[in-house]
Amino acid sequence: MGIIKGCFSFIAGTVTGVYVAQNYKVPDIAKLADTFLFVAKVTEQTYRKPDNNKKDENDD
C-alpha cells in the first residue's frame, strides 16, 4: 500500500500531462528556452560595461 500511495501523485501527474499534451496546443519548452537564452545573450552583450583591463595589441 505504501508504494501505491507514494507513486499516486507521480502517476496522476503523468496521466494529466499526457492528456493535456494530446488535447491542447502546448508550447514547445525547448524552443522557448532557446529563445530566452538568445534574448539574454543579446541583452548581456548590449549592456555590458567595456573591459578596461584589456591589453592593446601594440603593447606586446
C-alpha positions as protocol buffer text, in pm:
chain_id: "A"
residue {
  index: 1
  type: MET
  ca { x: 0 y: 0 z: 0 }
}
residue {
  index: 2
  type: GLY
  ca { x: 292 y: 235 z: 65 }
}
residue {
  index: 3
  type: ILE
  ca { x: 422 y: 215 z: -292 }
}
residue {
  index: 4
  type: ILE
  ca { x: 82 y: 296 z: -441 }
}
residue {
  index: 5
  type: LYS
  ca { x: 37 y: 589 z: -205 }
}
residue {
  index: 6
  type: GLY
  ca { x: 385 y: 723 z: -280 }
}
residue {
  index: 7
  type: CYS
  ca { x: 353 y: 693 z: -658 }
}
residue {
  index: 8
  type: PHE
  ca { x: -3 y: 821 z: -687 }
}
residue {
  index: 9
  type: SER
  ca { x: 91 y: 1185 z: -742 }
}
residue {
  index: 10
  type: PHE
  ca { x: 355 y: 1086 z: -1000 }
}
residue {
  index: 11
  type: ILE
  ca { x: 112 y: 865 z: -1192 }
}
residue {
  index: 12
  type: ALA
  ca { x: -168 y: 1124 z: -1173 }
}
residue {
  index: 13
  type: GLY
  ca { x: 68 y: 1396 z: -1300 }
}
residue {
  index: 14
  type: THR
  ca { x: 190 y: 1179 z: -1585 }
}
residue {
  index: 15
  type: VAL
  ca { x: -163 y: 1091 z: -1695 }
}
residue {
  index: 16
  type: THR
  ca { x: -272 y: 1455 z: -1672 }
}
residue {
  index: 17
  type: GLY
  ca { x: 34 y: 1568 z: -1870 }
}
residue {
  index: 18
  type: VAL
  ca { x: -30 y: 1316 z: -2146 }
}
residue {
  index: 19
  type: TYR
  ca { x: -397 y: 1420 z: -2169 }
}
residue {
  index: 20
  type: VAL
  ca { x: -312 y: 1792 z: -2186 }
}
residue {
  index: 21
  type: ALA
  ca { x: -36 y: 1737 z: -2444 }
}
residue {
  index: 22
  type: GLN
  ca { x: -268 y: 1540 z: -2671 }
}
residue {
  index: 23
  type: ASN
  ca { x: -575 y: 1762 z: -2647 }
}
residue {
  index: 24
  type: TYR
  ca { x: -441 y: 2117 z: -2618 }
}
residue {
  index: 25
  type: LYS
  ca { x: -184 y: 2324 z: -2803 }
}
residue {
  index: 26
  type: VAL
  ca { x: 109 y: 2316 z: -2560 }
}
residue {
  index: 27
  type: PRO
  ca { x: 416 y: 2529 z: -2650 }
}
residue {
  index: 28
  type: ASP
  ca { x: 749 y: 2359 z: -2711 }
}
residue {
  index: 29
  type: ILE
  ca { x: 953 y: 2419 z: -2395 }
}
residue {
  index: 30
  type: ALA
  ca { x: 1291 y: 2362 z: -2564 }
}
residue {
  index: 31
  type: LYS
  ca { x: 1211 y: 2626 z: -2825 }
}
residue {
  index: 32
  type: LEU
  ca { x: 1103 y: 2873 z: -2556 }
}
residue {
  index: 33
  type: ALA
  ca { x: 1422 y: 2808 z: -2358 }
}
residue {
  index: 34
  type: ASP
  ca { x: 1641 y: 2864 z: -2667 }
}
residue {
  index: 35
  type: THR
  ca { x: 1461 y: 3191 z: -2740 }
}
residue {
  index: 36
  type: PHE
  ca { x: 1505 y: 3308 z: -2381 }
}
residue {
  index: 37
  type: LEU
  ca { x: 1877 y: 3225 z: -2384 }
}
residue {
  index: 38
  type: PHE
  ca { x: 1925 y: 3411 z: -2713 }
}
residue {
  index: 39
  type: VAL
  ca { x: 1747 y: 3721 z: -2580 }
}
residue {
  index: 40
  type: ALA
  ca { x: 1951 y: 3706 z: -2257 }
}
residue {
  index: 41
  type: LYS
  ca { x: 2277 y: 3680 z: -2452 }
}
residue {
  index: 42
  type: VAL
  ca { x: 2188 y: 3975 z: -2677 }
}
residue {
  index: 43
  type: THR
  ca { x: 2085 y: 4183 z: -2374 }
}
residue {
  index: 44
  type: GLU
  ca { x: 2409 y: 4100 z: -2194 }
}
residue {
  index: 45
  type: GLN
  ca { x: 2620 y: 4197 z: -2495 }
}
residue {
  index: 46
  type: THR
  ca { x: 2426 y: 4522 z: -2538 }
}
residue {
  index: 47
  type: TYR
  ca { x: 2454 y: 4644 z: -2179 }
}
residue {
  index: 48
  type: ARG
  ca { x: 2794 y: 4502 z: -2081 }
}
residue {
  index: 49
  type: LYS
  ca { x: 3048 y: 4752 z: -1949 }
}
residue {
  index: 50
  type: PRO
  ca { x: 3359 y: 4790 z: -2165 }
}
residue {
  index: 51
  type: ASP
  ca { x: 3657 y: 4590 z: -2043 }
}
residue {
  index: 52
  type: ASN
  ca { x: 3924 y: 4835 z: -1925 }
}
residue {
  index: 53
  type: ASN
  ca { x: 4179 y: 4564 z: -1839 }
}
residue {
  index: 54
  type: LYS
  ca { x: 4217 y: 4455 z: -2200 }
}
residue {
  index: 55
  type: LYS
  ca { x: 4574 y: 4496 z: -2330 }
}
residue {
  index: 56
  type: ASP
  ca { x: 4624 y: 4683 z: -2654 }
}
residue {
  index: 57
  type: GLU
  ca { x: 4769 y: 4479 z: -2939 }
}
residue {
  index: 58
  type: ASN
  ca { x: 5055 y: 4731 z: -2977 }
}
residue {
  index: 59
  type: ASP
  ca { x: 5176 y: 4682 z: -2616 }
}
residue {
  index: 60
  type: ASP
  ca { x: 5327 y: 4335 z: -2677 }
}
